[in-house]
């Protein structure tokens, strides 16, 4: 009880202290942690070169009418200058309200795909982590076996699944054995979506499983023993001990899972290419605008990319605020 009161008093004192301005906080941080700033500087410079510059260039192009026909290029000794012009928000207006009407269906499918993949992957990873956290024979072997889908390069895994999901592949052959006619997993629109979700779950569950397994091992066993002595059922121990203990790990892996799945280019592109329009998510749609048509629409592709980035920034901000509010409610 004393610890809780002291913690409340410390939080109150921090709230009562005057807040420094942003330049003052940066200067204070540099004076105190100058060595950390020095160690981070090379990374910041590299990221600025390979991430920052392309991002700024993409934002700029999204406000122009740049295509493969009006962007400057050099052919032999001749240099053709840029002829594209500034169009302001026209690209965003065309994407969101134009006659093409491709953004919103792709957005709906991208959100559905992200929610389904993250929810199922988390549930599967949590179940396997709980099983592997128990004392049993050959536990190390099972851990190694279950982490293989994550250890194998993604393109190898997806090409293997292309063979498995082919019309005469292993999945349809197994369905034929039980008298069920298998769909065309790589061409039927509904079957494509089920196949995409299944393959992405296969590629992603080992990371969730290993992360949650580490979180489970960090929960003191005394908490479970005390709950059991108080008469809590296994389900009550899971809800009131295991899940709260996994909160820090779960919040991180869910956030990473949403970001990775929302931008999961490899699974969709390597399984179906860009010809199957119904299964394209926003990042593959942007790729199709950039590379899959003539003339290549650099500006619209950049605008779709910026919209994807904006959606993820908004989601991350809301998600972190929600977590912070929940944590403050738990502490109070």
C-alpha positions as CSV (number, residue, x, y, z in Angstrom):
1,X,0.0,0.0,0.0
2,X,2.9,2.3,0.8
3,X,4.5,1.7,-2.6
4,X,1.2,2.6,-4.3
5,X,0.9,5.8,-2.3
6,X,4.6,6.7,-3.0
7,X,4.0,6.0,-6.7
8,X,1.0,8.3,-6.8
9,X,2.9,11.0,-5.0
10,X,5.8,10.8,-7.5
11,X,3.4,11.0,-10.5
12,X,1.7,14.0,-8.9
13,X,5.0,15.7,-8.4
14,X,6.0,15.1,-12.0
15,X,2.7,16.6,-13.2
16,X,3.1,19.6,-10.9
17,X,6.6,20.4,-12.3
18,X,6.6,23.1,-15.0
19,X,7.0,21.7,-18.5
20,X,10.1,22.7,-20.4
21,X,9.8,24.1,-23.9
22,X,10.8,21.7,-26.8
23,X,14.2,23.4,-27.4
24,X,15.0,23.3,-23.7
25,X,14.1,19.6,-23.5
26,X,16.3,18.8,-26.5
27,X,19.2,20.8,-25.0
28,X,18.8,19.1,-21.7
29,X,18.7,15.7,-23.3
30,X,21.8,16.5,-25.3
31,X,23.7,17.7,-22.3
32,X,22.8,14.6,-20.3
33,X,23.0,11.9,-23.1
34,X,25.4,13.4,-25.6
35,X,27.1,10.0,-26.1
36,X,23.8,8.4,-27.1
37,X,23.2,11.2,-29.6
38,X,26.7,10.6,-31.0
39,X,26.0,6.9,-31.4
40,X,22.6,7.6,-33.1
41,X,24.0,10.1,-35.6
42,X,25.3,7.6,-38.2
43,X,22.0,5.8,-38.2
44,X,20.1,9.0,-38.5
45,X,22.2,10.1,-41.5
46,X,21.8,6.7,-43.2
47,X,18.0,6.7,-42.6
48,X,17.8,10.2,-43.9
49,X,19.5,9.2,-47.1
50,X,17.6,6.0,-47.8
51,X,14.2,6.9,-46.2
52,X,14.0,10.6,-45.7
53,X,14.9,11.8,-49.2
54,X,12.6,9.3,-51.0
55,X,9.8,10.2,-48.7
56,X,10.2,14.0,-49.3
57,X,10.5,13.3,-53.1
58,X,7.3,11.2,-53.0
59,X,5.4,13.9,-51.1
60,X,6.5,16.4,-53.7
61,X,5.6,14.2,-56.7
62,X,2.1,13.6,-55.2
63,X,1.4,17.3,-55.9
64,X,2.4,17.1,-59.5
65,X,1.3,15.4,-62.7
66,X,4.5,13.4,-63.1
67,X,4.4,10.4,-65.4
68,X,6.9,8.4,-67.3
69,X,6.4,10.7,-70.3
70,X,7.1,14.0,-68.7
71,X,9.9,13.1,-66.2
72,X,13.4,14.1,-67.2
73,X,15.8,11.4,-68.4
74,X,19.1,11.0,-70.2
75,X,19.3,9.0,-73.4
76,X,22.9,8.7,-74.6
77,X,24.4,12.2,-74.7
78,X,21.0,13.9,-74.8
79,X,19.2,15.0,-71.7
80,X,15.4,15.5,-71.7
81,X,14.3,18.0,-69.0
82,X,11.3,17.6,-66.7
83,X,8.1,18.9,-68.1
84,X,5.6,18.0,-65.4
85,X,3.9,20.7,-63.4
86,X,2.4,21.4,-60.0
87,X,-1.2,20.5,-59.7
88,X,-1.8,20.8,-55.9
89,X,-4.4,18.5,-54.4
90,X,-5.8,17.3,-57.7
91,X,-4.3,13.8,-57.5
92,X,-5.8,13.3,-54.0
93,X,-9.2,14.5,-55.2
94,X,-9.1,12.2,-58.2
95,X,-8.1,9.2,-56.0
96,X,-10.7,9.8,-53.4
97,X,-13.6,11.1,-55.5
98,X,-12.7,10.5,-59.1
99,X,-14.4,8.4,-61.7
100,X,-11.8,5.6,-61.4
101,X,-13.3,4.7,-58.0
102,X,-10.5,2.2,-57.1
103,X,-9.2,3.6,-53.9
104,X,-12.1,2.9,-51.6
105,X,-12.6,-0.8,-52.6
106,X,-8.9,-1.4,-52.1
107,X,-9.0,0.4,-48.8
108,X,-11.9,-1.7,-47.5
109,X,-10.2,-4.9,-48.5
110,X,-6.9,-3.7,-47.0
111,X,-8.5,-3.0,-43.7
112,X,-10.4,-6.3,-43.7
113,X,-7.2,-8.2,-44.7
114,X,-5.2,-6.4,-41.9
115,X,-7.8,-7.0,-39.2
116,X,-8.3,-10.7,-40.2
117,X,-4.6,-11.5,-40.4
118,X,-3.6,-9.7,-37.2
119,X,-6.5,-11.2,-35.2
120,X,-6.0,-14.7,-36.3
121,X,-2.2,-14.6,-36.2
122,X,-2.3,-13.2,-32.6
123,X,-4.8,-15.8,-31.5
124,X,-2.8,-18.6,-33.1
125,X,0.5,-17.3,-31.8
126,X,-0.9,-16.9,-28.2
127,X,-2.3,-20.5,-28.2
128,X,1.0,-22.0,-29.4
129,X,3.0,-19.8,-26.9
130,X,0.9,-21.1,-24.0
131,X,1.4,-24.7,-25.2
132,X,5.2,-24.3,-25.6
133,X,5.4,-22.6,-22.2
134,X,4.4,-25.8,-20.5
135,X,6.9,-28.5,-19.3
136,X,6.9,-31.2,-21.9
137,X,9.2,-33.5,-23.7
138,X,11.0,-32.2,-26.8
139,X,9.9,-28.7,-26.2
140,X,13.0,-27.3,-27.9
141,X,12.3,-29.3,-31.0
142,X,8.8,-28.1,-31.2
143,X,9.9,-24.5,-30.9
144,X,12.4,-24.9,-33.6
145,X,9.9,-26.6,-35.9
146,X,7.3,-23.9,-35.4
147,X,9.7,-21.1,-36.0
148,X,10.8,-22.5,-39.4
149,X,8.1,-20.6,-41.4
150,X,9.6,-17.4,-40.2
151,X,13.2,-18.5,-40.8
152,X,12.6,-19.5,-44.4
153,X,12.9,-16.5,-46.8
154,X,9.4,-15.1,-47.6
155,X,9.7,-15.5,-51.3
156,X,10.6,-19.2,-51.0
157,X,7.6,-19.8,-48.7
158,X,5.2,-18.0,-51.1
159,X,6.4,-19.8,-54.2
160,X,6.0,-23.1,-52.3
161,X,2.4,-22.1,-51.4
162,X,1.8,-21.2,-55.1
163,X,2.5,-24.9,-55.9
164,X,0.4,-26.1,-53.0
165,X,-2.6,-23.9,-53.9
166,X,-2.5,-24.6,-57.7
167,X,-5.5,-26.2,-59.3
168,X,-3.8,-29.6,-59.1
169,X,-1.9,-28.8,-56.0
170,X,-1.8,-30.6,-52.6
171,X,-4.7,-28.6,-51.1
172,X,-7.2,-29.5,-53.9
173,X,-6.0,-33.1,-54.0
174,X,-6.7,-33.5,-50.3
175,X,-10.1,-31.9,-50.8
176,X,-10.8,-34.4,-53.6
177,X,-10.1,-37.3,-51.3
178,X,-13.0,-36.2,-49.1
179,X,-15.3,-35.6,-52.0
180,X,-15.0,-31.8,-52.1
181,X,-14.2,-29.9,-55.3
182,X,-11.5,-27.4,-54.4
183,X,-11.8,-23.8,-55.7
184,X,-9.2,-22.1,-57.9
185,X,-7.2,-20.6,-55.1
186,X,-5.1,-18.4,-57.4
187,X,-7.8,-17.0,-59.7
188,X,-11.2,-17.1,-58.0
189,X,-11.7,-13.7,-56.2
190,X,-13.1,-15.1,-52.9
191,X,-10.7,-18.0,-52.8
192,X,-7.8,-15.6,-53.5
193,X,-8.7,-13.6,-50.4
194,X,-8.8,-16.7,-48.3
195,X,-5.5,-17.9,-49.7
196,X,-3.8,-14.6,-49.1
197,X,-5.0,-14.5,-45.5
198,X,-3.9,-18.1,-44.9
199,X,-0.4,-17.6,-46.4
200,X,0.2,-14.4,-44.5
201,X,-0.8,-16.1,-41.2
202,X,1.6,-18.9,-42.0
203,X,4.4,-16.4,-42.6
204,X,3.6,-14.3,-39.5
205,X,2.5,-16.5,-36.6
206,X,6.1,-17.6,-35.5
207,X,7.1,-14.0,-34.7
208,X,4.0,-13.5,-32.6
209,X,4.5,-16.9,-30.9
210,X,8.1,-16.3,-29.9
211,X,7.4,-12.7,-28.7
212,X,4.4,-13.9,-26.6
213,X,6.4,-16.9,-25.3
214,X,9.0,-14.5,-24.0
215,X,6.3,-12.4,-22.4
216,X,4.8,-15.5,-20.7
217,X,8.2,-16.5,-19.3
218,X,8.5,-13.0,-17.8
219,X,5.3,-13.4,-15.7
220,X,6.2,-14.6,-12.2
221,X,4.9,-18.1,-11.5
222,X,3.9,-16.9,-8.0
223,X,1.0,-14.9,-9.5
224,X,-0.5,-18.0,-11.1
225,X,0.1,-20.0,-7.9
226,X,-1.5,-17.3,-5.7
227,X,-4.5,-17.1,-8.1
228,X,-4.8,-20.9,-8.0
229,X,-4.7,-21.0,-4.2
230,X,-7.5,-18.4,-4.2
231,X,-9.7,-20.8,-6.2
232,X,-9.4,-19.1,-9.6
233,X,-10.3,-21.4,-12.5
234,X,-7.8,-21.7,-15.5
235,X,-9.9,-19.3,-17.5
236,X,-9.9,-16.7,-14.7
237,X,-6.1,-17.1,-14.3
238,X,-5.8,-16.6,-18.1
239,X,-8.0,-13.5,-18.1
240,X,-6.8,-11.9,-14.9
241,X,-3.1,-12.9,-14.8
242,X,-1.8,-14.0,-18.2
243,X,-3.4,-11.3,-20.4
244,X,-2.5,-8.4,-18.1
245,X,1.0,-9.7,-17.8
246,X,1.3,-9.9,-21.6
247,X,0.0,-6.3,-22.1
248,X,3.3,-4.7,-22.9
249,X,4.3,-7.4,-25.4
250,X,0.9,-7.7,-26.9
251,X,0.6,-4.0,-27.5
252,X,3.9,-4.0,-29.4
253,X,3.3,-7.1,-31.5
254,X,-0.2,-5.9,-32.5
255,X,1.1,-2.5,-33.6
256,X,3.9,-4.1,-35.6
257,X,1.5,-6.7,-37.0
258,X,-0.9,-4.0,-38.2
259,X,1.9,-1.9,-39.8
260,X,3.5,-5.0,-41.5
261,X,0.3,-6.5,-42.7
262,X,-1.1,-3.2,-44.0
263,X,2.1,-2.9,-46.1
264,X,2.5,-6.6,-46.9
265,X,3.5,-6.3,-50.5
266,X,5.3,-9.7,-50.8
267,X,2.4,-12.0,-50.2
268,X,-0.1,-10.4,-52.6
269,X,2.4,-9.6,-55.3
270,X,4.2,-13.0,-55.4
271,X,1.0,-15.0,-55.1
272,X,-1.2,-13.2,-57.6
273,X,0.9,-10.5,-59.3
274,X,-1.0,-7.3,-60.2
275,X,-3.6,-8.6,-62.7
276,X,-6.1,-9.9,-60.0
277,X,-7.6,-6.6,-59.1
278,X,-10.0,-7.8,-56.4
279,X,-7.3,-9.0,-54.1
280,X,-4.9,-6.0,-54.4
281,X,-4.2,-4.0,-51.2
282,X,-3.2,-0.4,-51.3
283,X,0.5,-0.9,-51.6
284,X,0.2,-3.3,-54.5
285,X,-2.3,-0.9,-56.1
286,X,0.3,1.9,-55.8
287,X,2.8,-0.4,-57.4
288,X,0.4,-1.2,-60.2
289,X,0.0,2.6,-60.9
290,X,3.8,3.0,-60.9
291,X,4.9,0.0,-63.0
292,X,1.8,-1.8,-64.3
293,X,0.5,0.6,-66.9
294,X,1.6,3.0,-69.6
295,X,2.3,5.7,-69.1
296,X,3.5,5.0,-65.6
297,X,1.6,7.3,-63.2
298,X,4.3,8.4,-60.7
299,X,2.1,11.2,-59.2
300,X,-0.9,9.0,-58.4
301,X,1.3,6.2,-57.1
302,X,3.0,8.6,-54.8
303,X,-0.3,10.0,-53.6
304,X,-1.6,6.5,-52.7
305,X,1.6,5.9,-50.8
306,X,1.2,9.1,-48.9
307,X,-2.4,8.2,-48.0
308,X,-1.2,4.8,-46.7
309,X,1.4,6.5,-44.6
310,X,-1.2,9.0,-43.3
311,X,-3.6,6.2,-42.3
312,X,-0.9,4.3,-40.4
313,X,0.3,7.5,-38.6
314,X,-3.3,8.2,-37.5
315,X,-3.8,4.6,-36.4
316,X,-0.5,4.6,-34.5
317,X,-1.3,7.8,-32.7
318,X,-4.8,6.7,-31.7
319,X,-3.6,3.3,-30.7
320,X,-0.9,4.7,-28.5
321,X,-3.2,7.2,-26.8
322,X,-5.7,4.4,-26.2
323,X,-2.9,2.3,-24.6
324,X,-1.7,5.2,-22.5
325,X,-5.2,5.9,-21.2
326,X,-5.8,2.2,-20.3
327,X,-2.4,2.1,-18.5
328,X,-3.3,5.2,-16.5
329,X,-6.6,3.7,-15.6
330,X,-4.9,0.5,-14.4
331,X,-2.4,2.5,-12.3
332,X,-5.1,4.6,-10.8
